[in-house]
Amino acid sequence: MNYEFAKNSEERQMFVDYWNLCQKHWVPEDSDKYWNEVNKDVYAFLDKHAGIEMSSHLGVALVDALQEKEEKMFGKKRGDKK
């Protein structure tokens, strides 16, 4: 069974905003400025979509994925003392 979100639904907007968030930050940078921007944008996403439980899972998943990509690209994750 397929489901289509209504064009003006909160859920649809959450996925549109998540897509845009992913597009903006998809390639990690090895800088505090980049990660501060990621944190700011993820918290704004979470605040905007606080009424949808799935939004917190999406925010965590994005940060986890970016940290994994950062480790592959730069040999470290945020918080590592390498």
N, C-alpha and C positions, 0 to 999 in steps of 0.2 A: 504494500500500500504506500503510495506517495502522498506527501503532505506539502502543501504550498502555503507559506506564511502570507497573511494579508499584507498588501503593499505598505500599509501604515501601521503595522503591528510593532510592538516593542521588540519582539524576538527578531524580526527581520532587520530592524535597525541595529540591534546588537551584532548580528552577523556582518552587516555592512561595515559597522565601525571596527569590528575585529579584523576584517579583511584589510581595511585601510591601515590599521595598526601594524599588521604583519607586513604589508607592503612598505611602510615607512622604516621599519627597523630590521628587515629580514637579513641584512648582511651586517654581522657584528663588527664593531670597531674596538680597538684596544685603547679606549680612552674613558676617563671619568665623565667627560662631557656627554658622550654617547649613552653611557649607562644611566646617568642622571636623567637624560631625556626619556629613555625607556621607562624608568621608574615613574616619572611624572606622567607620561602618557598612559601607562597601564593603570595607575591609580585613578586617573581621570575617567578611563573606560569603566573601571569598577564602580566608581561613584555614580556615573551616568546610568549604569545598568544594575544597580544594587538590588532592584526588585526581581532580578532573574538569577536564580542560584547558579545556573550554568556559567554565567559571566566570570565568576571567580575561578572556576576550573579552566576556562579559556585563558585567563590572564596568567595563571600559574604555568599552564602548558607552554605558552609563548616564551615566558622568561626561562623556563627549563630548556626549551629547544635552543634559544639563543645562547645560553650558557654552554650547552653541548657543542654548538657550532664554534663558539669562541675557543673552547678547549682544543678542538681539531685544528682551527686556524692558527692559534697563537701559543698552544701548548699550556694554557692555564685557564682557570675560571675565575670569575670575580671572587675575591676573598682568599684565594690561594696566595701563599707567601713565597712563590717561586721567583 
